[in-house]
Amino acid sequence: MPKLPVLKPRQVIQALERAGFVQTRQRGSHVRLQKGERLVTVPMHARDLNPTVLRSILRQAGMTQQELRAYL
């Protein structure tokens, strides 16, 4: 399995929006996106996303690493 890319939260949100997700709300430092019944929460911190957090976001979105790279 290839290594996950190092990404900022804004880059992940933009990729998810290109994949068809829509930002539904922001509460504090967390943004929620939705596509159909799928809900994805992305923490909006200044630093890069931890690989574990990025894996969790991909699992919530039902995406693979290759699909994420295609939308970046």
Summary of the structure (lengths in Angstrom):
residues: 72
radius of gyration: 11.1
end to end distance: 18.6
largest distance: 33.6
contacts: 174
relative contact order: 0.25
helix: 39%
strand: 25%
